[in-house]
Amino acid sequence: VQLEESGGGLVQAGGSLRLSCAASGSTGNINVMGWYRQAPGKQRELVASINSTNTRYKNSVKGRFTISRDNAKNTMYLQMNNLKPEDTAVYYCNAVVPYGLASLLPYWGQGTQVTVSS
């Protein structure tokens, strides 16, 4: 599975951005997809995830971010509204594929920078 993010950029606080993650390869085996972010000096954290039945969000982005997935286009999105300076980070696309009997194999995109100015 190959993942490619796009849509990052510089935006003022209160603005919006939409990130896209295009998946290619053995996409039919993908179990769950998600968006992670990593700010300078901090650990990578899960922002939102989506599978066939539900979505989950980090508490601080609930009500502001929306994750979605277009299976026909093999693309996942993250609509980010009311952005705050603390949302500034490199955002990474993640896909998890079952491997063997009980293992999960993660795949990562190269990341896209989101910068929110105050």
C-alpha positions in Angstrom: 0.0 0.0 0.0 1.3 3.4 -0.9 -0.1 6.6 0.6 0.2 10.2 -0.6 -1.0 13.2 1.3 -1.9 16.6 -0.1 -3.7 19.7 1.0 -1.5 21.1 3.7 -0.5 24.7 3.9 -0.5 28.0 5.9 -3.8 29.3 7.2 -4.8 31.9 9.7 -6.5 30.9 13.0 -10.2 30.2 12.4 -9.6 29.1 8.8 -10.1 25.8 7.1 -8.1 23.2 5.2 -8.9 19.9 3.7 -6.3 17.2 3.6 -6.4 14.3 1.2 -4.7 10.9 1.3 -4.7 8.9 -1.9 -4.0 5.2 -1.5 -2.7 2.8 -4.1 -1.6 -0.8 -4.3 -3.5 -3.5 -2.3 -6.1 -1.1 -1.0 -8.8 -3.7 -0.7 -7.0 -5.2 2.3 -7.0 -1.9 4.3 -8.8 -2.4 7.7 -8.7 1.1 9.1 -7.3 4.4 8.0 -6.4 7.4 10.1 -4.7 10.8 10.4 -1.9 11.4 12.8 0.0 14.6 13.5 3.4 15.4 15.0 4.3 18.9 16.3 8.0 19.8 16.8 9.3 18.3 20.0 6.2 16.2 20.5 5.2 12.6 19.9 3.0 11.6 17.0 -0.6 11.5 18.0 -3.8 10.1 16.5 -6.2 12.8 15.3 -8.9 10.8 13.7 -9.6 7.3 12.4 -12.2 5.7 10.2 -13.2 2.1 9.4 -16.2 0.5 7.8 -18.5 1.2 10.8 -17.4 4.2 12.7 -15.1 7.2 13.1 -13.1 8.4 16.1 -11.6 11.7 17.0 -9.1 13.2 19.4 -11.1 15.2 22.0 -9.5 18.5 21.0 -10.6 18.3 17.4 -14.1 17.0 17.9 -16.6 19.3 16.3 -14.0 21.0 14.2 -12.5 18.1 12.1 -14.3 15.6 10.0 -12.7 12.4 8.6 -14.2 10.7 5.6 -13.3 8.1 3.0 -14.3 7.7 -0.6 -13.7 4.0 -1.4 -14.4 4.4 -5.1 -11.5 6.9 -5.3 -9.3 5.1 -2.7 -9.0 8.5 -0.9 -9.4 9.6 2.6 -10.0 13.2 3.7 -9.7 15.3 6.8 -11.8 18.5 6.7 -10.4 20.9 9.3 -12.4 23.9 10.3 -11.8 26.6 12.9 -8.2 25.8 12.9 -6.1 26.9 15.9 -2.4 27.5 16.3 -2.1 24.4 18.4 -3.2 22.4 15.3 0.2 23.2 13.7 2.0 20.0 12.9 3.0 17.6 10.2 0.0 15.5 9.4 0.5 11.9 8.3 -1.9 9.5 6.6 -2.0 6.0 8.1 -3.5 2.7 6.8 -3.6 -0.6 8.7 -3.6 -3.9 6.9 -4.2 -7.4 8.5 -1.0 -9.5 8.2 -1.0 -13.2 8.9 -3.4 -14.6 11.5 -3.3 -11.9 14.1 -1.0 -9.1 13.1 -1.6 -5.7 11.7 0.8 -3.9 9.4 0.9 -0.1 9.3 1.6 2.0 6.3 2.5 5.7 6.3 2.4 8.6 4.0 5.3 11.1 3.8 3.4 13.8 5.7 2.1 17.2 4.9 2.7 20.4 6.8 -0.1 22.4 8.4 0.7 25.7 9.9 -1.9 27.9 11.6 -0.9 31.5 12.4 -2.4 33.4 15.2 
